[in-house]
Amino acid sequence: IKSGVSIDAQHVPNASGVLVSPITGVTRLTITSATFYANIAGATANLFIVPSGGSPGISNQVTSKAMAVNETYTAPELIGQSIEAGGSLQANDGGVGGTDISAVFTVTEFSGDS
């Protein structure tokens, strides 16, 4: 088990894209913190935990949060959520486009039987 692994700031894409995924040898990630920041009005943080072989959609959407300009959102819906090997946390910005939402995460990595 490796706790407190920081995942640096990432841009939330216009169309859904992978933000977090277990690396080789890691069987599961558990999200311990997640922070989103919007620098433009009208952006929506749409967040999905997608299983291996899946794609983002209503069935795996965790939240959809409309964000105001300069708003910081800590995404409590993500805390404690696990991403299994082959799965991912994906997101999109609601189609606003541009560099409008960034994200930073902290996770705990599990490998083997841990």
TIKOL-115972 format. One record per residue (C-alpha): residue in one letter; x negated, y negated, z. Coordinates in pm, whole numbers, padded with zeros to 5 digits, always signed. Last residue first. Example, Ala and Ser with C-alpha at 12.3 -4.5 7.8 and 13.67 -1.06 7.14 Angstrom:
BEGIN
S-01367+00106+00714;A-01230+00450+00780;
# end
This chain:
BEGIN
S+00309+00534-00015;D+00323+00864-00204;G+00107+00752-00498;S+00097+00378-00534;F+00290+00095-00370;E+00230-00273-00440;T+00376-00544-00216;V+00476-00857-00404;T+00432-01235-00401;F+00585-01435-00684;V+00554-01771-00864;A+00795-01895-01133;S+00811-02186-01377;I+01123-02334-01534;D+01142-02605-01803;T+00854-02561-02044;G+01061-02588-02359;G+01385-02410-02429;V+01732-02468-02282;G+01849-02117-02372;G+01957-02009-02025;D+01600-02011-01892;N+01528-01641-01928;A+01411-01375-01689;Q+01271-01026-01659;L+01155-00830-01355;S+01021-00503-01489;G+01054-00126-01500;G+00798+00131-01616;A+00700+00211-01258;E+00983+00106-01024;I+01067-00254-00941;S+01192-00303-00589;Q+01416-00576-00447;G+01325-00686-00093;I+01356-01056-00176;L+01513-01101-00520;E+01855-01229-00413;P+01680-01484-00187;A+01571-01671-00502;T+01348-01945-00353;Y+01476-02227-00575;T+01286-02555-00624;E+01473-02833-00802;N+01284-03099-01000;V+01574-03136-01249;A+01880-02944-01130;M+01905-02568-01156;A+02189-02337-01255;K+02119-01999-01093;S+02213-01669-01259;T+02141-01373-01036;V+02036-01009-01016;Q+02132-00909-01371;N+02097-00533-01424;S+02441-00442-01565;I+02492-00789-01718;G+02192-00749-01946;P+01814-00723-01968;S+01681-00421-02159;G+01614-00067-02048;G+01339+00186-02118;S+01213+00173-01760;P+01463-00012-01542;V+01528-00387-01576;I+01558-00613-01274;F+01715-00924-01427;L+01701-01296-01348;N+01879-01581-01528;A+01730-01913-01411;T+01949-02183-01566;A+01810-02509-01704;G+02042-02807-01743;A+01806-03076-01617;I+01431-03038-01675;N+01135-02965-01447;A+01281-02654-01286;Y+01084-02469-01016;F+01129-02103-00923;T+00996-01932-00610;A+00989-01561-00535;S+00872-01395-00216;T+00838-01036-00088;I+00922-00853-00412;T+00865-00479-00380;L+00651-00319-00649;R+00658+00052-00730;T+00446+00334-00871;V+00124+00136-00913;G-00144+00335-01100;T-00115+00125-01416;I+00041-00215-01341;P+00393-00259-01204;S+00589-00527-01395;V+00656-00895-01325;L+00762-01184-01552;V+00880-00990-01858;G+01076-01189-02117;S+01434-01288-02185;A+01474-01560-02450;N+01392-01920-02353;P+01097-01801-02146;V+01032-01853-01774;H+00677-01991-01761;Q+00450-01819-01513;A+00285-01933-01193;D+00047-01676-01047;I+00141-01336-00910;S+00019-01303-00553;V-00034-00962-00394;G+00060-01000-00028;S+00063-00632+00059;K-00132-00342-00094;I+00000+00000+00000;
# end
